[in-house]
């Protein structure tokens, strides 16, 4: 008697591990992928993906909820993720108060428990005034720890670390065999230049690019990779905006450092010319020149980038405030990064779909200890799948995006050609035709460990 599955996804071009794209049927039983086959299989429910691409659910390694600030909730943010084909988010500890203790981490875990639509893991936080905080959070199963180079975070929002404090933190993280993710801008340089520019009465939007110049990021990246090399700590450099920074990271890795480069859609798609026209396009580090963005793409294609993440953070943008006082943050990126990146990378630039999936799913899962439970379409993995229509055009409409406060988007009215039509999480359809059809709380917490999985091989 033939095995009967709970769900089967048929007819799509499936992105498997190892760069394999094949038309196979995906059999799901319970929460797992249990068959990849070219043969017809019976199931209680069938999803026809003919004419579409089936990819593993995206892993967003850089995701904020900002609990306590009133601008976002777990329910809203993970609804956006589900609509965007993101099935696992890794939450940053920048809440109010910041998550730098076991007690605050437990509260953060509890807030997500009955609210999250998608699966989730947690970054811990580092406070130099709390020497036991790193170890106590490790016991609760964080994937790693968020660090800010000295002065890089807004005052009072999150602790920052001088060089000695960072060395000490990275030693402790390395001893736990965990990962650090670092906001690598020298905030002291940025603050000095910002005060000088403010004193001159400058308020045009593009002055933000001058206040946080290349040297601030390059110094922060250089410091971080040297300290990572010295301590043996595995470290991700968050939201890299500069081609030269990618080269510094690559050189450090060639010298034996365990360092990785993350970038974001807004650094790949927007320039300082866009900021000059709209002060809402303020974030840290700022976007760079058109030529630098072009080189960023060249280096991404050449293998210098390890992950593309959202840095989701929809703070309200009060257009009445000047560039110095308007909130920073790129807004709701988690919902639209798949269509934006797929359109520019795959459709416009001809970069292989498998390479982009590697950067947005498989490699983040590997780096954070979630693979192959997450990040792959393979037998034994969680049945996290996204069906993408690569043949339909759509304009992004900021008014239709998930927001708590005022709706806006740096990408409002941008035309995209890759639309996630169905999101499946652990064998259950959670989004169909842009409507989330499961209940908040279906999303589960994921701990950083993997399970057995049979690569991209076909099993009948």
N, C-alpha and C positions, 0 to 999 in steps of 0.2 A: 504494500500500500504506500503510495507516495505521500511524503510529508506535506502537511498543509501549513501555510504561514499565516500570520496575522495580517500582514500588509505586504504588498509587492509593488515596486516602482518599475514600470516597464517602458521600453522604447526609447529612452533617452541616451544621449552621449554622456557616458559616466566617466568622471575624472578619478581614476584610481591612483594608487601610490606608484612611485617610480616613473612618473611622466606618461603613464598609460591612459589613453582615452579609448573607450570601447563601448559599443552598444550591447549592454548586458542588462539582465533583469536582477533586481535587488530584492532578495527575500528577507523579511524581518519577522522575528519571533520574539515576543516580549519587547524588550528595549534594545535588542542587539541585531546587528546584521548577521544573518546565519547562512546566507547563500548569495553568491555572485555567479550567474550562469547565463548562457546563451539559450538555454532550454525554457520552454513554457513551464511556469510553476503556478500552483493553485494557492489562493489566499482568500481570507475573509473579505479583504478590501483591496482594490487595485487603484493605483494612481498612474495615469497615462502621461508619460513625459515625452512623447513623440515630438520631434522637432525642437526639443529643448535640451539644455545641458544640465546634468545632475552633478553637484559638487558637494564636498563635505561642508557641514556647517562652519561658518567662520568663527575664529577665536579672536576676540578683541582683548589684547593684553593690556590696554591702557584706557580705562573706562572709569569715569567719575559719576557719583550720584550726588555728592555734596550735601549729605544729610545735615540738617540744621540751618541751611542757608535759605530755604524756602523757594529754591529755583528748580528743584528736581525731586523725584521720588523713585524708589525702586520699581514701583508698578509702571510709571510712565516711561522710565528709561529702558526697562527691559521689554516693554511693549514696542518701543522704537527698535530695539535690537531684533526682536522676532520679525518685525516687518521688513527689516533690512537683511535678513538671512544670517544673522549672527546668533549662534546657538549657545555660545559660552562667552561670558564676559569675566574679566578679572578686575575687580574693583580696587581703585586707589584709596588710600587712607585719609584723604583730605576732606574730612567732615568737620563739623563744629560741635565739640572739640575734636581735634585730629585723633585718628586711631593710632596711638603709639604705646598703648598698654594692653594687657590681656583683657582687662575689664571693658575697655572701649571696643576691642575686637569682638568680644562676646556680644555686646550690644549691636554691633554692625551685623554680625551673623544672624542675630535674632530678628532684626528689622527686615532682612531679606527673606526669611523663612516662609512667610505666608504672602509675600508680595511679588516675588520674581516670576516672570514668565519663562525665562531661559535659565540654563545652568550657569553656575557662577563659582568663582574662586576669589581669594582675597590676598591682596598685598598687605603686609604688615607695615608699621611705621617705625621710624627711628627718632628718638629724642635723646640728645647727649646728656640731659639732666636725669634720665631714667636708665641707669646702666643695666638693669635686669630685664628691660622691656623686650629686647630682641629674643632672648631665650624663652621668655614666658609666652610670647606670641607663636614661637615655633611649635610649642606643645599643642597649640590649637590648630595647626595645619595650614599655615600660610604658604604661598608659593615663593615668597621672598619679601623684600623690603624696599620701600621707596625712600630715596635720599635726595636732598637738595644741596647743591653746592652753596657755599656761604653767601647769604644775601639774596639768593635767587627767588625765594618765595616772598609774597607780600607780608609785611610785618604783622605778627600775631596769627597768621593763618596756618603756618606749619614750621617746625624747627628746621634750621639750616645748619650745615656743618662746616667748620673750618678744616684745613688740611689734616691736622692732627686728629680731630674728631672723626673725620671720614676714614682715615687709616684705621683707627680703632674699630669703627663700625664694620668696615669691610673684613677685618680679621675675624670678628665674631661671626659674621654671616658666612665667611668661608669655612669656619670651623663646623658650622651646621650643614655644610654642603648645600646651602641655599643660594638664591640669586638676588642681586641688588638691581634696582632700576633707578637710574640717576637723571635728575634734571640738571644737566651739565652746562649751566651758564654761570659765569662769574658775576654774581649780583652786586658786588662792591664796585666793579667797573661800570655796570649799567646804572647803578644809583648815582655815582659821581657824575657821569655824563648827563643823566636825566636832570639832575639839579642844575647843572650848568645851562642846559637848554631851556629849562623852565624859567630860570632867572633872566633869560633874554626875551621872555614873553612869547616864545614860539608855541603855537597851538595847532598848526596844520597837522593833519593825520600822519603824514609821512615822517614827522619828527620822531615817532615811536621807533622807526627803523634806525634812526641815528642814535637814539637813546640806548638801544640794545644792539650794538654793532657786532660785526663778525668776531672781533677780538674777544668779546665776552664769551661767546660760545666756544671759540677755539681754545681759549685758556681753560674753560671748564671741562671740555672734552679731554684735552691733553692731561690735565691733572687727574681726572677720573681714570683714564686708561693706565696711567703710570701707577696709581695706587692699586688698581685692580691687579696689575702685573706683579707688583711687589707683595701683595697679600695672597695671590692665587684665587681671588674671589671671582666668581662668574658674575658679569655685570652687563646689563643692557643700557646703552645710552639712549635715553628717550628723545622722541621728536627731533631727530637730527634735521637741520634745515640747510646745511652747507655741504657742498661737494668736498671741500677740503677737510671737513670734520670726518666724512666717510673714509677718506684716505688715511687720516690719523688712526682711526679705529682699525682699519685693515692692516696698517703697519704694525700696530701693537699686537694684533692677533698673529701676524707672521712671526713676531718675537716671542710667542708663547702665551700671551695674555688671553684669558677666556672672556672676550668682550664681543658684544653684538650691537648692531645698529638698527634702530627703529626709526621710521619716518611716518608721516601722516598724510592724508589726502590733501589737506590745505597747503602743505609745503610742496606737493607735487603739481598742484593745479593753479595756485594763486601766486602773485608776485607783489612786490612793494608798490607797483603801479596801481594795483587794485586797492591796497590800503590807502594810497594817496587820495582816492575818490570816495572812500567810505570808512569812517573811523571805527565802525563796528567790527571791522576786520583786524582787530587788535588781539594779539596773543603772544605768548612767550615760548621760544624766540619768535621774532617776527618773520614774515615771509621775505624772501630774498629777490634778487633781480631776475629778469627773464632769462638771461644767459645761465645763471646759476641753477635755475629750475630745470633748464634743458640738460645741463650737465648732471644734475641729480638723477634724471631719468636714464641717462647714459650709464651712470655708475650702478643704478639699480639693475639694469639689464645685464651688466657685466658681473653681477654677483656681490656688490658691496653692501647691499641692504639685506637685513635678516628678517624684518617684519614690517608690515604696514598696519598701523593701529589707528583708532579714531581720536583719542584724547577727547572723548565726548564730555562736554561740559557746558550746558546751556544756561549760563548766567544771563540774567535780563540785561539788555543793552538799552540804557537810557540815552536816547539821541540828543537830549538837551545838555548832556555833560560834554566837556572837552576831552581831547585825547588822553590827558593825564588822569582823568577821573572816571572815564567810562570803564565798565568791567572788561577784563580780559577773558578770552575763551572763544573757541571756534564754534560753539553751539551744538546742535544736534547733528553730529556727524555719523553716529553709529547707524542711523537709519538709511543713510544715503551713500555710505562709502563703497558698498559693493557696486551699485550702478555707476558711480563716478569713476572708480578705478578701473573696472572692467571696460568701460567705454573708452577711456583715454589709453589704457595700456594695451588691451587686446584688439579693440576695434580700430582705434586711430593709429597706434604705434606698431601693431603687429607683434607684440610680445606674447609669448605662448601662454595660454590659459593655465597650463600646469605650473608654470613658474609663478604666476600671480597667486594661485591657490597655495603654493608652497609658502609664500610670504604672509598670507592672510589666514592660514589655517594650520598646516602641518608643522612648520618650523616654530611658531609660537607655542604650539602644544608640546613639541619636543623640548624646547628651552625650559619650559615651566614644569616639566614632569607630568603632563597630562596625556601624552601620546603613548600608545595608540588608542587608548580609550576614546580620546577626542582627536580630531584633526585628520582623519583618514576614512575613506570608504574601503573597508576590508572586513573580512569575516572575523567576528569577535569584537569589533568596535561598537560603540554606541551608535544607534541608528539615527545620526544627526545628518540630515540631508537638506539641500536647498535646490529647488528646480528653478532654473534661470532661463528666461526667454531672451535670446540674443537678437531677435529679429524685429522687435517692437520698439518704436521710439516713444519717449514720454518726456514732458517738461517737468522738472522738479517745481513743486508749488509749496512755498514755505508755510502757507496757511493750512496745508494738509498734514504737516509733520507733527509728531508728538511733542508738545510743549506744555509746561505748566504755566509759564508767563506769556509775554508777548511773543508771537511767532515771527521769526526772521531766519534767514539763511544766507550765508555768503554765496550759496549756489542757487538761489531763487531764479527760476526760469532757465536754468541750464538744461540743455537737451541731453538725455542719456538713452543708450541703446541696449542696456542689459537690465532686465526687470526681474527681481525675484518674485515668482508667482506662488510658490508653496514652500513653507518651512516645516520640516519634520524634526522633532526633538525626541530622542529615545523612543522612536517608533510611533509617536503620536503626531498627527498633523496639528500644528499650533497656529499656522498662518496660511490663509488661502486668499488669493486675489486682494492682498493688502489689508485683510481683516484678520485680527487675532481671534482665534476661535477656541482657545483654551482658557482656563481660569488662572488668575494670579496665584502663585504658590506651587504651580506645576514644576517650575524650575528648581533644581536641586543643587546643593552645595557639592563641589567637586574637590577632592583632596589630591595633592600632587603625587600621584603614583599611577603606573600604567597597568595594562593587562596583556594577555597574549593576543596576537593578531597575525593573520596570514597574508600580509602585504597586499599586492595587487593581483594575486593569483586567482584564477577562476575555479570555483567549486560547484559541482552539480549535485 
